[in-house]
Amino acid sequence: MLRSTFTAFGFAASLWAFASIDVVGDPILRAALAVALGVAVTVLAYGQIAFVAITAGALSPLALTLLEKHSLVLGLAALSLVWLVPRFLLADTRRLPLLVVATLGASLVSSFVLASYLDAGWAAEAAACVFAGSCLSLVGLVPTDTAVAWALRAAAMAIDSPARGALERAATIHASRDRRGSKGSSWRGLLRLADRRAALERAQPRDDGAERRDLDERIVALADEVAPERASASASTSTFTSTSTFTTEAAKAPTGEETPAATERPADAPVEVSFDADAPDRTETAAE
């Protein structure tokens, strides 16, 4: 929740800055400021400083400049769309269509509202920027992997060693946001080790394997520190145990217990049922 609020205000401040960037007279300074703003907000939306986020952010002012000559709405939509495009890499194939549709819709709605109130006074313009930023931040509600989890999985796919399982487990823990007790520096260290190990896997010619084994041991040790195997498997183990216990008890119940009717009365014995609650007893009638 806090991250979504921070991201919304980041989007709003960036849109406000782009709407007021014409006050800067020097074109070189104005271009440098636009690139810096684009990189900052794209990194904020992506969640990590990465090459893809920096590249997209640096190109975002160019999209605005090319399209605002034809339509301000399209220019602002292209600007915000480029900010959010790097998040497509973090989505799996099942959620990618939903993320694309949500991103396109949020970009169009926010740009239409912002373009409608740019010349309506500073108060209306500020409110439009806040609304547009909030609209863009709603795209973050679509679940995606974290940038660290995506990088760890990419490195694990290139590794054929016991470290692969440790990296995949760490990526699962980081993607689930279950990182209590682990420091960010430990995750960055694990990511650096994974990158080095993946680079060695692709290196030609191969070395004697000593450095690979050393990196594997360091990766496994650090992964056990930030993403313990017991913590990742405790939920599934408890679920399996409770399910198997319930199944075993349910299977034993019919054979371990017998109904009184089955032990006291033969199966073919007739059952007499009286439907008259006030009927006299048979013994009393016979005595009379």
RATA-V23752 format. One record per pair of residues at least 4 apart in sequence whose ideal C-beta (glycine too) atoms are under 6 Angstrom apart, sorted by the first residue. I is the first residue (numbers start at 0). J is the second residue. D is the distance in whole Angstrom. If there is no record, write none. Layout:
I_J_D + I_J_D
This chain:
3_136_5 + 3_139_6 + 6_136_5 + 7_132_5 + 7_133_5 + 7_136_4 + 9_40_6 + 9_43_5 + 10_132_3 + 10_135_5 + 11_128_5 + 11_129_5 + 11_132_3 + 13_36_5 + 13_40_4 + 14_128_5 + 14_131_6 + 15_128_5 + 16_36_5 + 18_117_6 + 20_29_6 + 23_28_6 + 23_29_4 + 33_60_4 + 34_57_5 + 37_56_4 + 37_59_4 + 37_60_5 + 38_53_5 + 38_56_4 + 38_57_6 + 40_82_5 + 41_52_5 + 41_55_5 + 41_56_3 + 41_82_5 + 42_48_5 + 42_52_5 + 44_82_5 + 44_83_6 + 45_52_4 + 45_85_5 + 46_146_5 + 47_146_4 + 49_146_6 + 51_85_5 + 52_85_5 + 55_81_5 + 55_84_6 + 55_85_5 + 59_78_5 + 59_81_4 + 59_82_6 + 62_77_4 + 62_78_6 + 62_81_5 + 63_67_6 + 63_74_5 + 63_78_4 + 66_73_5 + 66_74_4 + 66_77_5 + 67_71_5 + 67_74_3 + 71_114_5 + 72_110_5 + 72_111_5 + 72_114_5 + 75_110_4 + 75_113_6 + 75_114_6 + 76_80_6 + 76_106_5 + 76_107_5 + 76_110_4 + 79_106_5 + 79_109_6 + 79_135_6 + 80_106_4 + 83_102_5 + 83_138_6 + 89_143_4 + 89_144_5 + 89_149_5 + 90_94_5 + 90_95_5 + 90_98_5 + 90_143_5 + 94_98_6 + 97_141_6 + 98_141_5 + 101_138_5 + 101_141_6 + 102_138_5 + 105_109_6 + 105_134_5 + 105_135_5 + 105_138_5 + 108_134_6 + 109_131_4 + 109_134_4 + 109_135_5 + 110_114_6 + 112_127_5 + 112_130_6 + 112_131_6 + 113_127_5 + 113_131_5 + 116_123_5 + 116_124_6 + 116_127_4 + 117_124_6 + 119_123_4 + 144_148_4 + 144_149_5 + 144_174_5 + 145_173_5 + 145_174_6 + 147_173_5 + 147_186_6 + 148_170_4 + 148_173_4 + 148_174_4 + 150_190_6 + 151_166_5 + 151_169_6 + 151_170_4 + 151_193_6 + 152_170_5 + 154_193_4 + 154_197_4 + 155_163_5 + 155_166_4 + 155_167_5 + 157_197_4 + 157_200_5 + 158_162_6 + 158_163_5 + 158_196_6 + 158_197_6 + 158_200_5 + 160_215_5 + 162_215_4 + 162_218_4 + 162_219_6 + 165_218_6 + 165_219_5 + 165_222_4 + 166_193_6 + 168_226_5 + 168_231_5 + 169_222_5 + 169_226_4 + 172_177_6 + 172_226_4 + 172_231_6 + 181_185_6 + 181_225_4 + 185_225_5 + 189_221_5 + 192_217_6 + 192_218_5 + 196_214_5 + 199_211_6 + 208_212_6 + 218_222_6 + 222_226_6 + 223_227_6 + 229_233_6 + 232_236_5 + 251_255_5 + 257_261_6 + 257_262_6 + 259_263_6 + 260_264_6 + 264_268_5 + 273_278_6 + 279_283_6 + 279_284_6
